[in-house]
Amino acid sequence: MLKKTRSQLANYGVPKNLLRSFEDAVRNEAIAEMRSKVDAAERRAMSFSEELHAWRQKHNAQQVKAQKFELHIAVVEEKLKRAQKAVANMAAYCKKLRHQIFGDKSERGASQPAANPAAPDPVAPQRGKRPGTPGHGRKRDDADPQPINHDLEEADKFCRCGGELELTDLPPEESYETHFEERVVVRQHLRRKCVRRCRKCGRSAGVKTAKAPDKIIPKGKYSVEFWRFLLEEKFWLQRPLNRTREKLKWLGATVRLGTITNGLQLLYKRRIFEVIYEHIVDRSQLAELRHMDDTGWKVFAETEEKHSPRWCMWVSVTSDTTVFILDPRRSNEVIAEHLNGVSEGVIVCDRHSSFKCFAKNNPGFIIAFCWIHQRRDFINLQIGHPIHHDWAETWLARIDALIAQNKVRVAALPEPDQFKVEDAILRKMVDEMKKAIDSGLASSTLSQEQLAELESLKTHDCFR
């Protein structure tokens, strides 16, 4: 553009110096204009750079905030999961308590809540023996029989003509009936009293009276058997003393209530109850198998060892004894003190840590964890988490089948061959249940509650 203008001016005869000045002026003006534009562009670039830096800082700050929020959200989600789990566990616990208070007391499978509440209730089977089914036969009591002879009636000993019949005895016809006699007897002790004199030398040895029978209360009115009857009525049958007095009065013995209470107090002072208790404990220690358990017991008396009223009532049940132990402790020390001097045996109990610790310190004992407690866990799972009802019902059926087969096995003890067959069946069922437990623990589809039940089964080794 500048060259074209210069050539046109040159054609008009404009001097070269003017042309050169014109070119310099135009060039300087263009340079100045361009420089101003460049400066403006640089200023805008600097402004954009500062703004970009500010936005980059804001972006970085927002990223930091986003990371913090993500971490906070992860923590809150974890807390929410734990809270939801706690709420579910608390709801399950509330359902369990509600069932304990208002639900069925029986733990039979038929009394459990149905998986589908809308489904109609199944018709309950009729209780008792079915008409037409064979019975088990009449069983005779273990008491020694007392033979009583029954003769023919007088009319059966004579013929129609009036002559006496000749009777030839055959084996008697036997029948049994259980008879009960209850009566009060006043014993009259006639003790021999005599003057003694030697037949050889004739020397007198004085008057001698036979020894009086021993009594549990010296110079008392009642015999040892009478006090045994009172102890059985009060402590074994748990009958009030007034009812026992009424019964004795009906049998012909009038006993004052003060006589009974003073006699029991005297027996306590003479340590008769302690002696009986010690003999029961000694008898209990001889048993090879025992059931043991404990429960809370309020004792509102402070001791040096414990200032709380929360004590424990322990019980040890054998085939013929029941021992109660009231102790402030709930530890294996109570078990060890009760079984002091016993080196081996089988203890059927729950899963409390005191029994586990006792077995660890006493390897001669076998701890057989109770199947009913394990079964109750599955029932509580049904109540607290109805979504797992069918799964828990399957395991309840397995446990019930195992218990039923064990009863069949124990019933076959008198027959060794049949016992071996039933024992083999039970062992096969146990092996199948162990495989089912391992398979369930390896599964990724079970919930945490389901896995906890299987872990409990495996950990406590209920199959021993």
C-alpha positions in Angstrom: 0.0 0.0 0.0 2.8 2.4 0.9 4.8 1.6 -2.4 1.7 2.3 -4.5 1.1 5.6 -2.9 4.8 6.5 -3.2 4.8 5.7 -7.0 1.7 7.8 -7.5 3.3 10.7 -5.7 6.4 10.3 -7.7 4.4 10.5 -10.9 3.0 13.8 -9.7 6.5 15.1 -9.3 6.8 15.2 -5.5 10.4 15.5 -4.5 12.2 12.5 -3.1 13.0 14.0 0.2 9.3 14.7 0.8 8.5 11.2 -0.3 11.1 9.9 2.1 9.7 12.0 4.9 6.2 10.8 4.1 7.3 7.2 4.2 9.0 7.7 7.5 6.0 9.4 9.0 3.6 6.7 7.7 6.0 3.9 8.9 6.4 5.5 12.3 2.7 6.0 12.7 2.1 2.3 11.8 4.8 1.2 14.1 3.4 3.3 16.9 -0.1 2.0 16.3 1.2 -1.6 16.1 3.3 -1.1 19.3 0.2 0.2 21.1 -1.7 -2.8 20.0 1.1 -5.1 21.1 1.3 -3.3 24.4 -2.5 -3.6 24.8 -2.3 -7.3 23.9 0.6 -7.9 26.4 -1.4 -6.0 29.1 -4.5 -8.2 28.3 -2.3 -11.3 28.3 -0.8 -10.3 31.7 -4.3 -9.7 33.0 -5.5 -13.1 31.6 -2.4 -14.8 33.1 -3.2 -13.3 36.6 -6.8 -14.3 36.2 -5.8 -17.7 35.1 -3.5 -18.1 38.1 -6.3 -17.0 40.3 -8.8 -19.4 38.7 -6.1 -22.1 39.0 -5.7 -21.4 42.7 -9.5 -21.5 43.1 -9.6 -24.8 41.2 -6.9 -26.3 43.3 -8.7 -25.1 46.5 -11.9 -26.6 45.2 -10.1 -29.9 44.4 -8.8 -30.0 48.0 -12.3 -29.3 49.3 -13.7 -32.0 47.0 -11.1 -34.5 48.3 -12.0 -33.5 51.9 -15.7 -33.9 51.1 -15.1 -37.3 49.5 -13.2 -38.5 52.6 -15.9 -37.0 54.8 -18.6 -38.7 52.7 -16.8 -42.0 52.9 -16.5 -41.6 56.7 -20.2 -40.6 57.0 -21.2 -43.5 54.8 -19.2 -45.9 57.0 -20.8 -44.4 60.1 -24.2 -44.7 58.4 -23.6 -48.4 57.6 -22.5 -49.0 61.2 -25.6 -47.1 62.5 -27.9 -49.0 60.2 -26.3 -52.3 61.3 -26.7 -51.2 65.0 -30.3 -50.2 64.3 -31.0 -53.6 62.7 -29.3 -55.4 65.6 -31.3 -53.4 68.1 -34.5 -54.0 66.2 -33.7 -57.7 66.1 -32.9 -57.6 69.9 -36.2 -55.8 70.5 -38.1 -58.4 68.5 -36.3 -61.1 70.5 -37.3 -59.5 73.9 -40.9 -58.9 72.6 -41.0 -62.6 71.6 -39.7 -63.6 75.1 -42.4 -61.6 76.8 -45.4 -62.0 74.5 -44.5 -64.9 72.2 -44.8 -68.6 72.5 -42.6 -70.1 75.3 -42.0 -73.3 73.3 -39.1 -73.6 71.0 -40.7 -76.2 68.8 -40.4 -75.6 65.1 -44.2 -75.5 64.6 -44.5 -72.5 67.0 -42.1 -70.3 65.1 -43.4 -67.4 63.0 -44.1 -68.3 59.4 -41.9 -67.1 56.5 -45.0 -65.7 54.7 -47.4 -64.0 57.3 -50.1 -64.0 54.7 -50.1 -67.7 54.3 -52.8 -69.6 56.2 -51.7 -71.3 59.4 -51.2 -75.1 59.1 -53.6 -77.3 60.9 -52.0 -78.3 64.2 -51.7 -82.1 64.6 -54.0 -83.7 67.2 -52.2 -84.5 70.4 -52.2 -87.8 72.1 -52.5 -91.4 70.9 -54.4 -92.0 67.7 -57.3 -94.4 67.9 -56.4 -97.8 66.5 -52.6 -97.5 66.8 -50.9 -100.2 68.9 -49.8 -99.2 72.4 -46.6 -99.9 74.3 -48.1 -102.3 76.8 -48.6 -101.9 80.5 -45.4 -101.3 82.4 -45.0 -102.6 86.0 -43.5 -100.4 88.7 -40.0 -101.2 90.0 -41.2 -101.7 93.6 -40.8 -105.2 95.1 -44.1 -107.1 94.9 -45.9 -108.1 98.1 -47.7 -111.4 97.5 -51.3 -111.5 98.7 -53.1 -114.9 98.5 -56.8 -115.0 97.3 -58.8 -118.1 98.0 -61.8 -119.4 96.1 -65.2 -118.3 97.4 -66.9 -120.9 99.6 -69.7 -121.4 97.1 -67.1 -122.4 94.5 -65.8 -125.2 96.7 -69.0 -127.3 96.7 -70.8 -129.2 94.0 -74.4 -128.6 92.9 -75.4 -131.7 94.8 -74.0 -130.2 98.0 -70.9 -132.4 98.2 -67.4 -130.9 98.8 -65.2 -130.6 95.7 -61.7 -132.0 95.6 -59.4 -129.1 94.8 -56.1 -129.7 92.9 -53.9 -126.6 92.9 -52.6 -125.3 89.6 -50.1 -122.4 89.1 -51.8 -119.3 90.4 -53.2 -116.6 88.1 -51.0 -113.5 88.6 -52.0 -109.9 88.3 -50.4 -106.8 89.7 -51.7 -103.5 91.1 -49.7 -100.6 92.5 -50.7 -99.9 96.1 -49.8 -96.9 98.2 -49.9 -96.8 102.0 -49.5 -93.6 104.0 -50.0 -93.5 107.7 -48.7 -92.1 111.0 -47.5 -94.7 113.5 -46.7 -93.9 117.2 -43.9 -96.2 118.1 -43.9 -97.5 121.7 -40.3 -98.4 122.6 -40.2 -101.0 125.3 -36.6 -101.1 126.5 -35.6 -104.1 128.5 -34.7 -103.3 132.1 -33.4 -106.0 134.4 -31.3 -106.6 137.4 -28.1 -108.3 136.6 -26.3 -111.0 138.6 -23.4 -113.2 137.7 -24.4 -116.9 137.4 -20.9 -118.0 138.3 -19.9 -115.9 141.3 -23.3 -114.5 142.2 -22.0 -110.9 142.3 -24.6 -108.2 141.5 -23.9 -106.0 138.4 -26.7 -103.5 139.0 -29.8 -102.5 137.0 -29.3 -102.1 133.2 -31.7 -100.6 130.7 -31.5 -101.2 126.9 -30.2 -98.3 124.9 -32.7 -95.8 123.5 -32.9 -95.5 119.7 -30.9 -92.6 118.2 -32.8 -89.4 117.5 -31.8 -86.5 115.3 -33.0 -84.1 118.1 -32.1 -85.4 121.6 -35.2 -86.1 123.7 -37.3 -85.1 120.8 -40.8 -86.4 120.2 -40.4 -87.3 116.5 -38.3 -89.9 114.8 -35.6 -89.5 112.1 -38.0 -90.7 109.4 -40.5 -88.0 110.5 -38.0 -85.2 110.0 -36.9 -86.7 106.7 -40.5 -86.5 105.6 -40.7 -82.8 106.6 -37.4 -82.0 104.8 -38.7 -83.8 101.7 -42.0 -81.9 101.8 -40.4 -78.5 102.3 -37.2 -78.6 100.2 -37.8 -81.3 97.7 -41.5 -81.0 96.9 -41.6 -77.3 97.8 -44.8 -77.5 99.8 -45.7 -74.9 102.4 -45.5 -76.1 106.0 -49.2 -75.3 106.6 -50.2 -77.8 103.9 -47.8 -80.4 105.4 -49.4 -79.9 108.8 -52.9 -80.3 107.3 -51.8 -83.6 105.7 -50.3 -84.8 109.0 -53.5 -83.8 110.8 -55.5 -85.8 108.3 -53.3 -88.8 108.9 -53.8 -88.5 112.7 -50.8 -86.5 113.9 -51.4 -82.9 115.2 -48.1 -81.0 114.9 -47.7 -77.4 116.0 -46.1 -75.0 113.6 -43.7 -73.8 116.3 -42.5 -77.3 116.8 -41.6 -77.6 113.1 -40.0 -74.2 112.8 -38.0 -74.6 116.1 -37.0 -78.1 115.0 -35.7 -76.8 111.6 -33.8 -74.1 113.4 -32.2 -76.6 115.7 -31.3 -78.8 112.7 -29.6 -75.7 111.1 -27.7 -74.9 114.3 -26.5 -78.5 114.5 -25.2 -78.3 110.9 -27.6 -81.0 109.7 -28.3 -79.1 106.5 -24.6 -78.6 105.9 -23.9 -82.3 106.3 -26.7 -83.1 103.8 -25.4 -80.5 101.4 -21.8 -81.9 101.7 -23.1 -85.4 101.0 -25.0 -84.2 97.9 -21.9 -82.5 96.7 -19.7 -85.6 97.3 -22.3 -87.7 95.4 -22.4 -85.1 92.6 -18.6 -85.3 92.2 -18.7 -89.0 91.5 -20.8 -88.6 88.4 -19.1 -88.8 85.0 -21.6 -86.6 83.2 -23.1 -83.3 84.6 -25.0 -80.4 83.3 -23.9 -77.0 84.6 -25.2 -73.5 84.1 -25.4 -70.1 86.0 -27.8 -67.2 86.2 -27.9 -63.8 87.8 -29.0 -63.7 91.5 -29.7 -60.6 93.5 -28.1 -60.7 97.0 -28.6 -57.4 98.9 -25.7 -57.9 101.3 -22.3 -56.3 100.9 -19.1 -58.3 101.5 -15.5 -57.3 101.5 -15.0 -59.0 98.1 -18.1 -57.6 96.4 -20.2 -54.5 97.0 -22.7 -55.2 94.2 -25.9 -57.1 94.7 -25.3 -59.0 91.4 -24.3 -62.5 92.4 -24.5 -65.8 90.5 -26.5 -68.9 91.2 -24.7 -71.9 89.8 -26.3 -75.3 89.3 -24.7 -78.7 88.7 -27.2 -81.5 87.7 -26.3 -85.2 87.5 -28.4 -88.3 87.1 -29.3 -88.3 90.9 -28.2 -85.0 92.4 -28.7 -81.3 91.9 -26.3 -78.9 93.6 -26.9 -75.1 93.8 -23.9 -72.8 94.5 -24.5 -69.2 95.4 -21.3 -67.2 94.7 -20.4 -63.6 93.9 -18.1 -64.7 91.1 -18.9 -65.8 87.6 -15.6 -67.4 86.7 -14.0 -70.8 86.2 -12.8 -70.6 89.9 -16.3 -71.6 91.0 -16.3 -74.6 88.7 -12.8 -75.6 89.9 -13.8 -75.3 93.6 -17.0 -77.4 93.0 -15.0 -80.1 91.1 -12.0 -80.1 93.4 -10.5 -83.5 93.5 -12.2 -84.6 90.2 -9.7 -85.1 87.3 -12.0 -86.0 84.4 -15.6 -86.0 83.2 -18.0 -84.5 80.7 -19.7 -81.1 81.3 -22.7 -80.1 79.2 -23.0 -76.3 79.3 -23.5 -73.1 77.4 -20.8 -71.2 75.6 -19.8 -68.9 78.5 -16.0 -68.2 78.7 -15.8 -69.6 82.3 -16.3 -73.2 81.0 -13.8 -72.7 78.2 -11.2 -71.4 80.6 -11.9 -74.3 83.0 -11.5 -76.9 80.2 -8.2 -75.2 79.1 -6.8 -75.5 82.7 -8.2 -79.0 83.2 -7.6 -81.1 80.0 -9.2 -84.2 81.5 -12.6 -82.6 81.2 -14.6 -82.6 77.9 -16.9 -79.5 77.4 -20.0 -80.6 75.5 -21.6 -77.4 74.3 -25.4 -77.5 74.5 -27.2 -77.9 71.1 -30.3 -76.2 72.5 -28.4 -72.9 72.9 -27.1 -73.2 69.4 -30.6 -74.0 68.1 -32.0 -71.0 70.0 -29.6 -68.7 68.1 -31.2 -69.8 64.8 -34.6 -69.2 66.3 -33.5 -65.7 67.4 -32.2 -65.1 63.9 -35.6 -66.0 62.5 -37.3 -63.6 64.9 -34.9 -60.7 64.5 -34.1 -61.0 60.8 -37.2 -62.5 59.0 -35.4 -62.3 55.7 -33.3 -65.3 56.8 -36.2 -67.3 58.0 -36.0 -70.1 55.4 -32.2 -70.4 55.7 -32.5 -70.7 59.5 -35.3 -73.2 59.2 -33.1 -75.4 57.1 -30.5 -75.4 59.9 -33.1 -76.0 62.6 -34.3 -79.1 60.6 -30.7 -80.3 60.5 -30.2 -79.9 64.3 -33.6 -81.5 65.1 -32.8 -84.5 62.9 -29.4 -84.8 64.7 -31.1 -84.7 68.1 -33.7 -87.2 67.1 -31.1 -89.6 65.7 -29.1 -89.3 68.9 -32.2 -90.3 70.9 -32.6 -93.4 68.7 -28.9 -94.2 69.1 -29.1 -93.9 72.9 -32.3 -96.1 73.0 -30.4 -98.8 71.2 -27.7 -99.1 73.9 -29.0 -102.4 75.2 -28.5 -103.9 71.7 -24.9 -103.5 70.6 -25.4 -104.4 67.0 -28.3 -102.0 66.5 -26.4 -99.4 68.4 -23.5 -99.6 65.9 -25.9 -99.1 63.0 -27.5 -96.0 64.6 -24.2 -94.6 65.7 -22.9 -94.9 62.1 -26.0 -93.0 60.8 -25.4 -90.3 63.4 -21.7 -89.9 62.5 -22.6 -89.6 58.8 -25.1 -86.9 59.6 -22.5 -85.0 61.6 -20.0 -85.2 58.7 -22.6 -83.9 56.3 -23.4 -81.0 58.7 -19.7 -80.1 59.0 -19.4 -80.0 55.2 -22.5 -77.8 55.0 -20.8 -75.4 57.6 -17.6 -75.2 55.6 -19.5 -74.7 52.3 -21.6 -71.9 53.9 -18.5 -70.1 55.3 -16.9 -70.2 51.9 -19.9 -68.7 50.2 -19.9 -65.0 49.3 -23.7 -64.7 49.3 -24.4 -65.1 53.0 -24.9 -62.0 55.2 -22.9 -61.2 58.3 -25.6 -62.5 60.6 -25.7 -65.9 58.8 -21.9 -66.2 58.8 -21.9 -65.4 62.5 -24.2 -68.4 63.2 -22.0 -70.8 61.2 -18.8 -69.4 62.8 -20.4 -70.1 66.2 -21.2 -73.7 65.2 -17.6 -74.3 64.0 -15.9 -72.4 66.8 -17.7 -74.1 69.7 -17.4 -77.6 68.1 -20.8 -78.8 69.2 -20.2 -82.1 67.5 -18.1 -83.6 70.2 
